[in-house]
Amino acid sequence: MCAKYYKGSTQAAVPGPGPGGTVPEPATLLLVGLGLAGLGVMRRRG
């Protein structure tokens, strides 16, 4: 993927992020969220 733009009489191409960017899995996000919630609970009790 590539973005093109014109500035005056010159043309430039800016490369995009490439194919297949990584997306975190829902299970990973759930585990991180539960870990942060657990840390918050432990902090309140302590």
C-alpha positions in Angstrom: 0.0 0.0 0.0 1.3 3.4 -0.9 0.1 7.0 -0.5 0.9 9.6 -3.2 0.8 13.3 -2.9 1.8 16.2 -5.1 3.7 19.2 -3.9 4.0 21.8 -6.6 5.4 20.1 -9.7 7.0 17.1 -7.8 5.4 13.9 -6.8 6.3 11.8 -3.8 5.3 8.3 -2.7 5.1 7.4 1.0 5.2 3.7 1.7 2.4 2.4 3.9 2.6 0.0 6.8 2.9 -3.1 4.6 0.7 -6.2 4.4 -0.8 -7.8 7.5 -0.3 -5.6 10.5 -0.4 -7.5 13.8 -3.6 -7.2 15.7 -3.7 -8.4 19.4 -6.0 -11.4 20.0 -9.1 -10.9 22.2 -7.8 -13.5 24.7 -4.5 -11.5 25.1 -6.4 -8.3 25.7 -8.6 -10.1 28.3 -5.6 -11.5 30.2 -4.0 -8.0 30.3 -7.2 -6.5 31.5 -7.7 -9.1 34.2 -4.1 -8.6 35.3 -4.6 -4.8 35.6 -7.8 -5.3 37.4 -6.2 -7.7 39.8 -3.4 -5.2 40.5 -6.0 -2.5 41.2 -7.8 -4.8 43.7 -4.5 -5.7 45.4 -3.5 -2.0 45.7 -6.8 -1.1 47.3 -6.5 -3.9 49.9 -2.9 -3.1 50.7 
